């Protein structure tokens, strides 16, 4: 049996669907059982646990041959990342107590970076889980293609999207969440020893110009993209309600300056199957 956290989201849901399609038993680990009714109807066992509660997590992981850890995202963390640290401590204690057969943890491209940024939360998770007594894989995907959901309305209505990724012709490792979930499920069914890192990107790297061109193809009209000036980011993010915009700004700097990147050799990076246009067409369909 495989215990899956984050099953109500895109990645966790893709992990579960892939395992179920392969005839594998799945335990859905959720905060609210009502949100997992559809998974119960698919045949999943449903258990409730909070990601910052070691006791409930340990019970949820008990007897699992594999566990998928999807740390909850914190987009506006307090200084020192206390929210992430509470989850990390609980997950670490729960895994040590439950002793599942293996663990796959969703991390991120650039988790090895030494500069503090929004993704440091995943760096801290990796550091904490490396001493576990069971096999652990850290799955480091690139930038999610689904982040372009924020651009659908502007591309459709104004024919102009804004980019924090810059310069506009710089190719960035991106990946579809469907590929992330599929690969995570495949990793869970593998056998390995110790700790390993698996890096994942889509079929090809993507520039902001590529995103605009793909939207233009989908909507049938020109779509341009413009740079959001670095000097405007702090005020812009604060106007959107962020209290601590610096970690997000430094993450974007990392992609733009190149210090958030894959760590391994190019030949070792796993390639996904889902291309950018497929993801964007799905986002447009969902937007209505």
C-alpha positions as CSV (number, residue, x, y, z in Angstrom):
1,X,0.0,0.0,0.0
2,X,1.2,3.5,-0.9
3,X,0.4,6.5,1.3
4,X,0.0,9.7,-0.7
5,X,-0.1,13.2,0.8
6,X,-1.4,16.1,-1.2
7,X,-3.7,13.8,-3.1
8,X,-6.3,16.6,-3.6
9,X,-3.8,18.6,-5.6
10,X,-2.6,18.2,-9.2
11,X,0.7,16.4,-8.4
12,X,-0.6,14.2,-5.6
13,X,-3.7,13.4,-7.6
14,X,-1.5,12.3,-10.6
15,X,0.6,10.1,-8.3
16,X,-2.6,8.4,-7.0
17,X,-4.1,8.0,-10.5
18,X,-1.0,6.4,-11.8
19,X,-0.7,3.9,-9.0
20,X,-4.4,3.0,-9.1
21,X,-4.2,2.5,-12.9
22,X,-1.4,0.0,-12.2
23,X,-3.6,-1.9,-9.7
24,X,-1.8,-0.6,-6.6
25,X,-3.6,0.1,-3.3
26,X,-3.5,3.7,-2.3
27,X,-4.1,5.4,1.1
28,X,-5.1,9.0,0.8
29,X,-3.7,11.2,3.6
30,X,-5.8,14.3,3.9
31,X,-6.7,17.0,6.4
32,X,-10.4,16.8,5.6
33,X,-12.0,13.5,4.7
34,X,-14.9,15.2,2.9
35,X,-12.4,16.5,0.3
36,X,-11.3,13.0,-0.4
37,X,-14.7,11.5,-1.1
38,X,-13.9,11.0,-4.8
39,X,-10.8,9.1,-3.9
40,X,-12.7,6.8,-1.5
41,X,-15.1,6.1,-4.4
42,X,-12.1,5.1,-6.5
43,X,-11.2,2.6,-3.9
44,X,-8.6,4.5,-1.8
45,X,-8.4,4.1,1.9
46,X,-8.8,7.6,3.4
47,X,-7.1,8.7,6.6
48,X,-6.9,12.2,8.2
49,X,-3.7,13.8,9.3
50,X,-2.1,17.2,9.5
51,X,1.3,17.8,7.9
52,X,2.5,19.5,11.0
53,X,1.3,16.8,13.4
54,X,3.8,13.9,13.8
55,X,1.4,11.6,15.6
56,X,-1.4,11.7,13.0
57,X,1.2,11.4,10.2
58,X,2.9,8.4,11.8
59,X,-0.5,6.6,12.0
60,X,-1.2,7.5,8.4
61,X,2.2,6.1,7.2
62,X,2.0,2.9,9.3
63,X,2.4,-0.2,7.3
64,X,3.0,1.6,4.0
65,X,5.4,0.1,1.5
66,X,6.0,3.6,0.2
67,X,5.1,7.2,1.1
68,X,4.8,10.2,-1.1
69,X,5.6,13.4,0.7
70,X,4.2,16.6,-0.8
71,X,5.1,19.5,1.5
72,X,2.3,22.2,1.6
73,X,3.4,25.3,-0.3
74,X,4.0,28.5,1.6
75,X,4.2,31.4,-0.8
76,X,4.7,34.1,1.8
77,X,6.8,32.6,4.5
78,X,7.8,34.3,7.7
79,X,11.5,35.0,8.2
80,X,13.4,31.7,9.0
81,X,10.6,29.6,7.3
82,X,8.9,28.6,10.6
83,X,5.9,27.2,8.7
84,X,8.1,24.8,6.7
85,X,10.2,23.9,9.7
86,X,7.1,22.7,11.6
87,X,6.1,20.5,8.7
88,X,9.6,19.2,8.3
89,X,10.0,18.3,12.0
90,X,6.6,16.5,11.9
91,X,7.3,14.6,8.7
92,X,10.7,13.5,9.9
93,X,9.4,12.3,13.2
94,X,6.5,10.5,11.6
95,X,8.7,8.7,9.1
96,X,11.1,7.6,11.8
97,X,8.3,6.3,13.8
98,X,6.3,4.5,11.1
99,X,9.3,3.1,9.2
100,X,7.6,2.8,5.7
101,X,9.5,0.8,3.1
102,X,10.6,3.8,1.1
103,X,9.9,7.5,0.6
104,X,9.6,9.8,-2.4
105,X,9.6,13.5,-1.4
106,X,8.7,16.3,-3.8
107,X,11.5,18.8,-3.8
108,X,12.5,21.3,-6.5
109,X,15.0,22.4,-9.0
110,X,17.7,24.4,-7.3
111,X,17.3,22.7,-3.9
112,X,21.1,22.6,-3.7
113,X,21.3,26.5,-4.0
114,X,23.0,28.2,-1.1
115,X,21.3,31.5,-1.6
116,X,18.2,31.9,0.6
117,X,15.0,32.1,-1.5
118,X,11.4,30.8,-1.6
119,X,12.7,27.3,-2.5
120,X,14.9,27.1,0.5
121,X,11.9,25.4,2.2
122,X,12.7,22.4,0.0
123,X,16.4,22.6,0.8
124,X,15.6,22.3,4.5
125,X,13.3,19.3,3.9
126,X,16.0,17.5,1.9
127,X,18.6,18.2,4.6
128,X,16.3,16.9,7.4
129,X,15.2,13.7,5.6
130,X,18.6,12.6,4.5
131,X,19.3,10.8,7.7
132,X,16.2,8.5,7.6
133,X,16.8,4.8,7.9
134,X,14.8,3.9,4.8
135,X,15.4,4.6,1.1
136,X,14.6,8.2,0.1
137,X,14.2,9.8,-3.3
138,X,14.1,13.6,-3.7
139,X,12.2,14.4,-6.9
140,X,13.3,17.8,-8.2
141,X,11.0,19.1,-11.0
142,X,11.6,22.2,-13.0
143,X,9.2,25.2,-13.1
144,X,5.6,24.0,-13.3
145,X,4.1,24.8,-16.7
146,X,0.8,25.3,-14.9
147,X,2.1,28.5,-13.5
148,X,1.0,30.0,-16.8
149,X,-2.6,29.8,-15.5
150,X,-2.1,33.3,-14.2
151,X,-1.6,34.4,-17.8
152,X,-4.6,32.9,-19.5
153,X,-7.0,35.8,-19.1
154,X,-4.5,38.4,-20.2
155,X,-3.4,36.4,-23.2
156,X,-7.0,35.9,-24.2
157,X,-8.4,39.4,-23.5
158,X,-5.4,41.8,-24.0
159,X,-3.0,39.8,-26.1
160,X,-0.2,40.7,-23.7
161,X,1.3,38.8,-20.8
162,X,3.9,39.9,-18.3
163,X,7.0,37.9,-17.4
164,X,9.0,37.8,-14.2
165,X,11.3,35.3,-16.0
166,X,13.8,37.2,-18.0
167,X,15.3,37.8,-20.5
168,X,12.4,36.8,-22.6
169,X,14.5,34.4,-24.8
170,X,16.1,32.6,-21.9
171,X,15.1,28.9,-21.8
172,X,13.9,27.5,-18.5
173,X,13.5,23.9,-17.4
174,X,9.7,23.5,-17.1
175,X,7.5,20.4,-16.6
176,X,3.8,19.5,-16.5
177,X,2.4,18.4,-13.1
178,X,1.0,15.3,-14.8
179,X,4.6,14.3,-15.6
180,X,5.7,15.0,-12.0
181,X,2.9,12.8,-10.6
182,X,3.5,10.0,-13.1
183,X,7.3,9.9,-12.5
184,X,6.8,10.1,-8.7
185,X,4.5,7.1,-8.9
186,X,7.1,5.2,-11.0
187,X,9.8,6.0,-8.5
188,X,7.7,4.7,-5.6
189,X,7.5,1.3,-7.3
190,X,11.3,1.1,-7.8
191,X,13.8,-0.4,-5.5
192,X,17.0,1.5,-4.4
193,X,19.1,2.0,-1.3
194,X,20.1,5.1,0.5
195,X,19.3,8.6,-0.7
196,X,19.1,9.7,-4.3
197,X,18.1,12.8,-6.3
198,X,16.0,12.6,-9.5
199,X,15.7,15.7,-11.6
200,X,12.8,16.1,-14.0
201,X,11.9,18.5,-16.8
202,X,9.5,18.5,-19.8
203,X,10.3,17.4,-23.4
204,X,12.0,20.7,-24.1
205,X,13.0,23.9,-22.3
206,X,10.7,26.9,-22.5
207,X,11.2,30.6,-22.9
208,X,8.6,33.3,-22.0
209,X,8.5,34.0,-25.7
210,X,7.5,30.3,-26.3
211,X,4.6,30.7,-23.8
212,X,3.3,33.8,-25.7
213,X,3.6,32.0,-29.0
214,X,1.7,29.0,-27.7
215,X,-1.1,31.2,-26.4
216,X,-1.2,32.9,-29.8
217,X,-1.6,29.5,-31.5
218,X,-4.4,28.5,-29.1
219,X,-6.4,31.8,-29.2
220,X,-5.8,32.6,-32.9
221,X,-4.5,36.1,-32.3
222,X,-1.2,37.7,-31.5
223,X,0.1,37.5,-28.0
224,X,3.1,39.5,-26.8
225,X,5.0,39.3,-23.6
226,X,6.7,42.1,-21.7
227,X,9.3,42.1,-18.8
228,X,8.1,43.1,-15.4
229,X,11.0,45.4,-14.2
230,X,12.9,44.0,-11.2
231,X,12.7,47.4,-9.5
232,X,8.9,47.1,-9.4
233,X,8.6,43.6,-7.8
234,X,8.7,44.6,-4.1
235,X,5.9,47.1,-4.4
236,X,3.9,44.9,-6.7
237,X,4.0,41.9,-4.5
238,X,3.2,43.9,-1.4
239,X,0.2,45.4,-3.2
240,X,-1.0,41.8,-3.8
241,X,-0.9,41.2,-0.1
242,X,2.5,39.6,0.5
243,X,4.2,40.5,3.8
244,X,7.6,39.1,3.0
245,X,8.2,39.4,-0.8
246,X,12.0,39.0,-0.7
247,X,12.1,35.1,-0.8
248,X,9.9,35.1,-3.9
249,X,12.0,37.8,-5.5
250,X,15.2,35.9,-4.8
251,X,13.7,32.7,-6.3
252,X,13.0,34.6,-9.5
253,X,16.5,36.1,-9.4
254,X,17.8,32.5,-9.1
255,X,16.1,31.4,-12.3
256,X,17.1,34.6,-14.1
257,X,20.7,34.6,-12.9
258,X,21.1,30.8,-13.3
259,X,21.9,29.7,-9.8
260,X,18.5,27.9,-9.5
261,X,19.3,25.1,-12.0
262,X,19.6,21.4,-12.1
263,X,22.6,20.0,-10.2
264,X,23.3,16.8,-12.2
265,X,24.5,16.1,-15.7
266,X,22.2,16.9,-18.6
267,X,22.2,13.3,-19.6
268,X,20.8,12.2,-16.2
269,X,17.8,14.6,-16.2
270,X,14.6,12.7,-16.7
271,X,12.4,14.0,-19.5
272,X,8.7,14.3,-19.2
273,X,6.2,13.5,-22.0
274,X,3.7,16.4,-21.8
275,X,4.5,19.5,-23.9
276,X,3.7,23.2,-23.2
277,X,0.9,23.5,-25.7
278,X,-1.0,20.6,-24.2
279,X,-0.8,22.1,-20.7
280,X,-1.9,25.6,-21.9
281,X,-4.8,24.2,-23.9
282,X,-6.0,22.5,-20.7
283,X,-5.6,25.7,-18.7
284,X,-7.6,27.6,-21.3
285,X,-10.3,24.9,-21.2
286,X,-10.5,25.1,-17.4
287,X,-10.7,28.9,-17.5
288,X,-13.8,28.7,-19.8
